[in-house]
Amino acid sequence: MLRLRRALVLLTLIPMLAAADGSAQTEVRAFYGYAYDLQSGRYLYTEVHRQRIEGDQWVGGTISYYAPDGSSLGIKRLDFSGDTFVPVYRMALQRPMYVEAITDNGSMIQMQRRVGAGGKLEQKPLEQGADMTADSGFHSYLLAHFGDLMRGETVHFRMVVAGSLDAFKFRARRIDDTRFEGRDAVRFKVELDSLFRLLIDPLELTYDPQTRDLLEYRGISNLRDPATGEAYVARIAYYSKPPKEVAQLPPLELECETSSAVC
């Protein structure tokens, strides 16, 4: 059961914005995500997303994580150039120290993880297959099947979870309509595609049905409480303006050359 809970930890998603003109020109987009404890509403951390977009394709970038006081908690670097749904990526967190990665997304997916400063590097290969996603590529997979979800169909897929050195079956479906910042929105439910879904809470994602932007995420977070080592259960909102409780925002400026394979 712990392994399956870790599977949900990796589903913190990135909102991907469609290119306005459909051209293949590369552009860089930067924006914030605001994470709150799902139960108490306490502000937990800030995400800084930096994405490279070519045409309407998200090809790489970073997610940087910051504590409310502005100190760094870690960074994730993503490269989708080899696979739209299974990125090569590396996430390194500082409090507590933790590293996980997919180093190869070819015919064999190579996974890595290291827990703690002196922890052993664990590695495992996994054969690539159909309907397979990993990390934030899960979001791209939902976008590729957005029409199916809007029609009420259930979308099935497999999620490669480097933090568990394994893959798990999931399913997604539309559950209702809602509002976000005064505009129409739709909610999707994502859960394990097995009886373990009776023991593990599902994820809930809110999208703009017109732009297909991710507006809000509710569920297990990538980041852990340094006091307990347990993953936060969070609500991550992608507001258009910073909320009043966020006293200090990290900069949005890029930290690398946009022409590199992974920012």
FILUMPA-805371 format. One record per residue (C-alpha): residue number from 1; x, y, z. Coordinates in nm, 3 decimals. Example, Ala and Ser with C-alpha at 12.3 -4.5 7.8 and 13.67 -1.06 7.14 Angstrom:
! residues 2
ZARO num px py pz
ZARO 1 1.230 -0.450 0.780
ZARO 2 1.367 -0.106 0.714
//
This chain:
! residues 263
ZARO num px py pz
ZARO 1 0.000 0.000 0.000
ZARO 2 0.289 0.237 0.077
ZARO 3 0.426 0.175 -0.273
ZARO 4 0.090 0.264 -0.427
ZARO 5 0.071 0.581 -0.219
ZARO 6 0.410 0.679 -0.360
ZARO 7 0.262 0.630 -0.706
ZARO 8 0.025 0.918 -0.637
ZARO 9 0.303 1.138 -0.503
ZARO 10 0.442 1.171 -0.853
ZARO 11 0.126 1.309 -1.006
ZARO 12 0.174 1.671 -0.920
ZARO 13 0.100 1.828 -1.255
ZARO 14 0.212 2.120 -1.470
ZARO 15 -0.036 2.339 -1.657
ZARO 16 0.059 2.343 -2.024
ZARO 17 -0.062 2.638 -2.229
ZARO 18 -0.143 2.598 -2.598
ZARO 19 0.051 2.810 -2.848
ZARO 20 -0.161 3.093 -2.981
ZARO 21 -0.067 3.063 -3.346
ZARO 22 0.016 2.692 -3.378
ZARO 23 0.360 2.770 -3.514
ZARO 24 0.671 2.563 -3.438
ZARO 25 0.853 2.865 -3.299
ZARO 26 1.012 2.810 -2.957
ZARO 27 0.893 3.024 -2.670
ZARO 28 0.951 3.021 -2.296
ZARO 29 0.670 3.064 -2.046
ZARO 30 0.705 3.118 -1.673
ZARO 31 0.433 3.120 -1.409
ZARO 32 0.359 3.033 -1.045
ZARO 33 0.173 2.757 -0.865
ZARO 34 0.055 2.810 -0.505
ZARO 35 0.040 2.505 -0.276
ZARO 36 -0.182 2.480 0.034
ZARO 37 -0.245 2.203 0.284
ZARO 38 -0.568 2.045 0.164
ZARO 39 -0.721 2.013 0.512
ZARO 40 -0.600 2.316 0.707
ZARO 41 -0.551 2.562 0.419
ZARO 42 -0.200 2.649 0.548
ZARO 43 0.028 2.785 0.276
ZARO 44 0.302 2.528 0.207
ZARO 45 0.523 2.637 -0.083
ZARO 46 0.547 2.813 -0.417
ZARO 47 0.617 2.649 -0.752
ZARO 48 0.797 2.838 -1.030
ZARO 49 0.727 2.678 -1.368
ZARO 50 0.949 2.752 -1.666
ZARO 51 0.838 2.578 -1.986
ZARO 52 0.981 2.562 -2.337
ZARO 53 0.704 2.535 -2.594
ZARO 54 0.755 2.452 -2.964
ZARO 55 0.435 2.506 -3.158
ZARO 56 0.180 2.348 -2.925
ZARO 57 0.428 2.099 -2.777
ZARO 58 0.581 2.124 -2.430
ZARO 59 0.941 2.008 -2.487
ZARO 60 1.121 2.082 -2.160
ZARO 61 1.181 2.310 -1.867
ZARO 62 1.196 2.323 -1.489
ZARO 63 0.982 2.338 -1.179
ZARO 64 1.150 2.510 -0.885
ZARO 65 1.009 2.479 -0.533
ZARO 66 1.033 2.750 -0.264
ZARO 67 0.930 2.772 0.101
ZARO 68 0.702 3.061 0.209
ZARO 69 1.012 3.253 0.327
ZARO 70 1.161 3.232 -0.025
ZARO 71 1.427 2.969 0.051
ZARO 72 1.483 2.694 -0.207
ZARO 73 1.334 2.349 -0.149
ZARO 74 1.449 2.184 -0.471
ZARO 75 1.414 2.166 -0.848
ZARO 76 1.286 1.932 -1.118
ZARO 77 1.433 1.938 -1.471
ZARO 78 1.229 1.786 -1.754
ZARO 79 1.302 1.691 -2.116
ZARO 80 1.017 1.573 -2.341
ZARO 81 1.216 1.580 -2.666
ZARO 82 1.234 1.200 -2.684
ZARO 83 0.884 1.116 -2.563
ZARO 84 0.578 1.335 -2.511
ZARO 85 0.441 1.128 -2.224
ZARO 86 0.754 0.977 -2.061
ZARO 87 1.009 1.254 -2.001
ZARO 88 1.370 1.223 -1.904
ZARO 89 1.377 1.412 -1.575
ZARO 90 1.556 1.459 -1.244
ZARO 91 1.399 1.592 -0.925
ZARO 92 1.629 1.687 -0.637
ZARO 93 1.474 1.803 -0.308
ZARO 94 1.663 1.942 -0.012
ZARO 95 1.432 1.922 0.292
ZARO 96 1.435 1.626 0.340
ZARO 97 1.703 1.526 0.086
ZARO 98 1.562 1.309 -0.192
ZARO 99 1.642 1.244 -0.558
ZARO 100 1.451 1.056 -0.826
ZARO 101 1.496 1.042 -1.201
ZARO 102 1.424 0.879 -1.534
ZARO 103 1.756 0.880 -1.719
ZARO 104 1.646 0.701 -2.039
ZARO 105 1.303 0.684 -2.205
ZARO 106 1.386 0.458 -2.502
ZARO 107 1.279 0.095 -2.539
ZARO 108 1.384 0.048 -2.177
ZARO 109 1.293 0.315 -1.922
ZARO 110 1.571 0.361 -1.667
ZARO 111 1.455 0.473 -1.321
ZARO 112 1.659 0.597 -1.024
ZARO 113 1.596 0.709 -0.666
ZARO 114 1.802 0.806 -0.363
ZARO 115 1.649 0.866 -0.019
ZARO 116 1.850 1.073 0.231
ZARO 117 2.190 1.238 0.207
ZARO 118 2.379 0.911 0.248
ZARO 119 2.123 0.689 0.086
ZARO 120 2.209 0.424 -0.170
ZARO 121 2.132 0.499 -0.535
ZARO 122 1.869 0.247 -0.645
ZARO 123 1.812 0.178 -1.015
ZARO 124 1.570 -0.033 -1.215
ZARO 125 1.486 -0.073 -1.586
ZARO 126 1.131 -0.109 -1.713
ZARO 127 1.019 -0.204 -2.062
ZARO 128 0.848 0.078 -2.251
ZARO 129 0.490 0.010 -2.358
ZARO 130 0.168 0.152 -2.498
ZARO 131 -0.044 0.392 -2.291
ZARO 132 0.254 0.462 -2.067
ZARO 133 0.321 0.794 -1.895
ZARO 134 0.562 0.922 -1.630
ZARO 135 0.575 1.218 -1.395
ZARO 136 0.441 1.539 -1.557
ZARO 137 0.393 1.355 -1.888
ZARO 138 0.070 1.236 -1.730
ZARO 139 -0.069 1.587 -1.781
ZARO 140 0.024 1.579 -2.150
ZARO 141 -0.150 1.242 -2.178
ZARO 142 -0.472 1.388 -2.035
ZARO 143 -0.452 1.675 -2.282
ZARO 144 -0.410 1.428 -2.569
ZARO 145 -0.733 1.258 -2.455
ZARO 146 -0.915 1.574 -2.348
ZARO 147 -1.197 1.527 -2.597
ZARO 148 -1.259 1.172 -2.472
ZARO 149 -1.272 1.295 -2.113
ZARO 150 -1.511 1.577 -2.200
ZARO 151 -1.745 1.324 -2.364
ZARO 152 -1.759 1.128 -2.038
ZARO 153 -1.529 0.845 -2.145
ZARO 154 -1.287 0.682 -1.902
ZARO 155 -0.921 0.707 -2.004
ZARO 156 -0.685 0.429 -1.893
ZARO 157 -0.305 0.453 -1.875
ZARO 158 0.003 0.328 -1.693
ZARO 159 0.214 0.559 -1.482
ZARO 160 0.587 0.494 -1.442
ZARO 161 0.676 0.603 -1.086
ZARO 162 1.050 0.640 -1.041
ZARO 163 0.999 0.700 -0.669
ZARO 164 0.859 0.346 -0.643
ZARO 165 1.079 0.193 -0.918
ZARO 166 0.761 0.052 -1.071
ZARO 167 0.456 0.128 -1.287
ZARO 168 0.087 0.132 -1.192
ZARO 169 -0.247 0.134 -1.374
ZARO 170 -0.462 0.448 -1.346
ZARO 171 -0.787 0.574 -1.490
ZARO 172 -0.931 0.923 -1.537
ZARO 173 -1.285 1.051 -1.594
ZARO 174 -1.486 1.372 -1.587
ZARO 175 -1.687 1.421 -1.267
ZARO 176 -1.853 1.766 -1.280
ZARO 177 -1.846 2.129 -1.390
ZARO 178 -1.734 2.413 -1.165
ZARO 179 -1.600 2.771 -1.163
ZARO 180 -1.248 2.905 -1.111
ZARO 181 -1.165 3.276 -1.087
ZARO 182 -1.504 3.356 -1.238
ZARO 183 -1.473 3.133 -1.544
ZARO 184 -1.623 2.798 -1.642
ZARO 185 -1.415 2.494 -1.550
ZARO 186 -1.439 2.117 -1.550
ZARO 187 -1.314 1.865 -1.294
ZARO 188 -1.151 1.528 -1.366
ZARO 189 -1.095 1.246 -1.118
ZARO 190 -0.783 1.029 -1.139
ZARO 191 -0.756 0.708 -0.940
ZARO 192 -0.579 0.374 -0.933
ZARO 193 -0.732 0.129 -1.178
ZARO 194 -0.754 -0.151 -0.920
ZARO 195 -0.927 -0.230 -0.591
ZARO 196 -0.653 -0.035 -0.413
ZARO 197 -0.848 0.278 -0.512
ZARO 198 -1.074 0.192 -0.215
ZARO 199 -0.776 0.257 0.015
ZARO 200 -0.601 0.547 -0.162
ZARO 201 -0.765 0.887 -0.204
ZARO 202 -0.810 0.996 -0.569
ZARO 203 -0.671 1.308 -0.732
ZARO 204 -0.894 1.589 -0.856
ZARO 205 -0.788 1.823 -1.137
ZARO 206 -0.968 2.135 -1.255
ZARO 207 -0.921 2.249 -1.618
ZARO 208 -1.044 2.531 -1.836
ZARO 209 -1.246 2.341 -2.101
ZARO 210 -1.168 2.600 -2.370
ZARO 211 -0.795 2.666 -2.325
ZARO 212 -0.726 2.329 -2.153
ZARO 213 -0.513 2.505 -1.893
ZARO 214 -0.476 2.325 -1.563
ZARO 215 -0.627 2.555 -1.300
ZARO 216 -0.608 2.352 -0.980
ZARO 217 -0.477 2.019 -0.849
ZARO 218 -0.586 1.837 -0.532
ZARO 219 -0.403 1.534 -0.398
ZARO 220 -0.064 1.399 -0.298
ZARO 221 0.225 1.640 -0.355
ZARO 222 0.580 1.577 -0.475
ZARO 223 0.712 1.759 -0.168
ZARO 224 0.733 1.619 0.184
ZARO 225 0.682 1.768 0.527
ZARO 226 1.037 1.801 0.671
ZARO 227 0.900 1.732 1.020
ZARO 228 0.746 1.396 0.931
ZARO 229 0.898 1.293 0.596
ZARO 230 0.545 1.228 0.468
ZARO 231 0.421 1.372 0.140
ZARO 232 0.194 1.672 0.170
ZARO 233 -0.170 1.634 0.066
ZARO 234 -0.213 1.963 -0.112
ZARO 235 -0.430 2.194 -0.316
ZARO 236 -0.215 2.360 -0.583
ZARO 237 -0.381 2.657 -0.752
ZARO 238 -0.252 2.831 -1.065
ZARO 239 -0.403 3.172 -0.994
ZARO 240 -0.368 3.456 -1.243
ZARO 241 -0.257 3.687 -0.960
ZARO 242 -0.058 3.612 -0.641
ZARO 243 -0.284 3.548 -0.339
ZARO 244 -0.253 3.787 -0.045
ZARO 245 -0.110 3.522 0.188
ZARO 246 0.202 3.485 -0.029
ZARO 247 0.432 3.747 0.119
ZARO 248 0.743 3.673 -0.088
ZARO 249 0.754 3.544 -0.445
ZARO 250 1.069 3.398 -0.602
ZARO 251 1.179 3.544 -0.937
ZARO 252 1.039 3.410 -1.264
ZARO 253 1.360 3.473 -1.458
ZARO 254 1.508 3.175 -1.641
ZARO 255 1.810 3.006 -1.488
ZARO 256 1.949 2.857 -1.807
ZARO 257 1.977 2.889 -2.183
ZARO 258 1.645 2.811 -2.352
ZARO 259 1.819 2.631 -2.636
ZARO 260 1.946 2.352 -2.407
ZARO 261 1.771 2.015 -2.404
ZARO 262 1.675 2.054 -2.039
ZARO 263 1.652 2.395 -1.868
//
